[in-house]
């Protein structure tokens, strides 16, 4: 459905929802869309689950691009709408989730982030996902294809239909704008300032800088736990939906005070 903000928002409300239960908002990453959480959502049909296409992507592509990183945080807060919430973000969505929990007047009760990019850290992989002096750097469609091939793989790109490839290329302007916004200045989140429980996730097959980033976040967050996804890489919500659904449930448990799931050292 179209949200009052103009964003394409989907709400999954279980018939057994109790008054006061938090809404659980899933925030997708770069060059992605809400539909990528479909397999995860089917495993969470007892939760009040909210997914949305971020500004510039898929069903929200008609909207103007976000005004910097803060624009994406404003959109998240609009989707939450002042309700008690648990927010779970994948990749770039993890940065947005953490920033949403830190926003003044936030109603986020617990936050979870799976391998959010932290380009302000010295050990982060600074190889540009967009730009870098190669052919097509000024072409957002070419940047989207290059980003997809780098993160998902050439074979995956070739398996896309012609329509699927054009759909990804159409997300290029949003991709280029948000990655540049993330790298434009200093840190966009300060994990030491979090006052709600935080959960961080990483894959056992993820890149070294992604795994190190989660360790850094855990070390700098007052109340944090880490969950490792055995056999998973960066796209765990697609390849390991059971584990990602458990990750979401763990975040909800942190908000409600239920018994936590097993965690691993950072």
N, C-alpha and C positions, 0 to 999 in steps of 0.2 A: 504494500500500500504506500501511497505518498504521504509522508509525514508533514506536519505544518511547516517544517523547515524546508520542504521541497525534496528532502532525501528519500530514497527508496528504502523503506523500513519494513521488516517482517517481524511480527510478534507471534510467538507460539505460547499460548496460554493454556495450561492444563486444567481440566475441570476440578481437580483437587487442590488448586492453589488456595493457600490460606492468606488471610489478610495480614499484611506485614512482611510476607516473604519478599526477599529482594528480587528485583529483575536481574537477569544475568545477560549482560551485553557482550557479544563477541565482536571484536574489531579486527578486520582483515589487514593484511600488509600491502606492500607496493605491488602493482600490476596484478592485483587479485580482486576478488569480489565476494559478497556475502555467500553466494552459492557454493563457494569452496568449503564452507562449513556444513554442507548438507548431510554428509555421513555422520559427522559429529552430532548434529542436531537430532537425528533420528535416535540416537542413544541417550538423549536428554529430554525425552518427551514428558517427563514429570516436572520439569522446571519451566518457569516463566522466562522463556528465552527470546532475546531480541538480537537480530542481525540487521545490518544495513550496508548498502553500497556507499562507500565513502565518496565525498565530493569529487567529481571528475571521472568516476568509474561506473561502468555498466548502467544501471538504472538511475544513477545520479549524475550521469555524464552531461545532462543538459544544464546543470548549475554552473555558475562561474567558479573558476578554480579557487581553492582556499587562499585566504590572505595569510600566507606564511604558515608555519607549524601551528601557531595559535589558532588558526581557523579550523583546523581539524579537531582541536581540543574543544572549541566552542560547539562544533557539530556534535561531538560525543555528549557533551552536557545537555544539548537540546534533545537528543534521543533519550537520555536518562529522564529528563523532564522533572527533576527534583525528587524522584522516587529513590528509596533505598536501593542500592545497586551493588552487584559484583561485576567487575569488568575484567575480561580476559582478552588480551591482545596477542596477535601473532606478528612477529617481525616488526615492521614500522608501526603496526597497530599496538604493539607492546609499549612503544614510546608514548603513543597517544593515551593508552590506558593509564600509564604511570603519571603522566602529566594531568590527566583528568582527576586522579585521586589526590593530586596536590593542589588543584585549583581552589581558590577561595570559595567557601560555601559548598564544597563538594559533598554529595550524599553517598559517595562510594564507600562501602563498608569493608571491602577486601579487593585486592587487585592481583592479577596474574599476568605474567609476560613471558612469552616463549621467544627467546633469542632476539630481543630488540637490538637494532643497530646502535652502536655507541661510537660514532666517528670522531668524537672529541678526545677519546682515549689514545694514548700513544701507540699501544700495541694493536689497535684496530687495523684491519686490512683496508688500506686507503686506495687500492686500485679502483679507479672511477667506474661506477656502473653506468654512468652517463657522462658524456664528454670525454676528454682525454686525447683529443687531437686526431682521431681517426675519421674515416669517411662517414658522413651522415650525422656528425655531432650536432648540427643545427636542425636536424630533422627528428622531431619527437617520435614519429612512427619507427624510424630506424633505431632510435635509442630503446624503444620498447622491445623490439625484436632482439637486439643485442643483450638486453637485460634478461629476457626470458631464456635465451640460449645459454647464457652464463650461469644462471641460477638453477634452471630446470634441466637443461641439456639440449643439444642439437637434435637428438632423436625425438625428444618430446615435441619440439617445434615442428619437425617434419611430419609427425603424426597428426597435428592439428589439421582440421579442414581449412579450405580457403576462407570460409566465413570466420572460423575460429582465429585464424591469423590476423584477419582484418580487424576483428573485435579487439584483439590484444594491441594491435597498432593504434587503434582509436583511443586507447588508454594512455598513449605516449605523453600527451601534454600534462596530464595529472602526475604521471611518474616523474618526468623531468622536474616539474615545479616542486614536488614534495622532497625529492632527494636533494635538490639545491637548497631548499629551506632548512633541511636538517643539518647541512654542512655549512650554512651561512655564518654561524657564530659559534658561541660556546655551547656548553651543555644545555639541553632542553629539559632535563629532569635532574633533580637532586635527590637521590634515593635516601640520603640521610635525613631528609625532611619529612619522609612518610610517617604518618601517624596511624595508619591502618595496616593490618597484616598483609604481607606480600608473599607471593609464590612465584618462583622462577623455574622455567623449564628449558632443557637443552637435550639434544640428541647425542647418543653415543657415537654417531658417525658424522656429526657436524664438524665444521672447520674449527681449527684451533682457536682462532680469534673469537668465534661465536661462543665457544665453550668457556674461554677465558673471560669474556664479557659477563657471563652469568655468574662466574665466581666473584668478579669484581662487584657486581650488583649485590650479591648476597653478603659480601664483606662490608658493604657500605649502607646496608638497610637495617634499621633497628630490630625489626621483627620479620624475619624472612626465612623461607625454607626453599630447598631446591629439589626438583624431581627430574630424574634422568630417564629419557625414553630409550629403552634398549633397541638397538638396530635402526634407529631413526636418524634422519638428517634434518635439514632446515624445514622441509615441507611436511612435518609430522602430522598436521591436521588432515592431510590428504592420504598419507601412507599408513598412518597408525591411528585411525579414528577412535578405537577403543581406548588407547592410552590417552589421547587428547581429551576424550570425554571424562575419563577419570581425573585428569588434570583440572578440568572445569569443576568437577564435583569437589575436589580438594579445596579449591578456592572458595566455593560456597560454604564448605565446612568451616573454613577459617572465619567467615563472616558470622556464622550461626553458632559457633562454639562447639560443633560436633567433633568427634574424635578425628584427628588428622590421619591422612594416609602416610605410608612409609616414605621417608625422605632419604636423600643421599648427601654425603659431605660435599660442600662446594669446591 
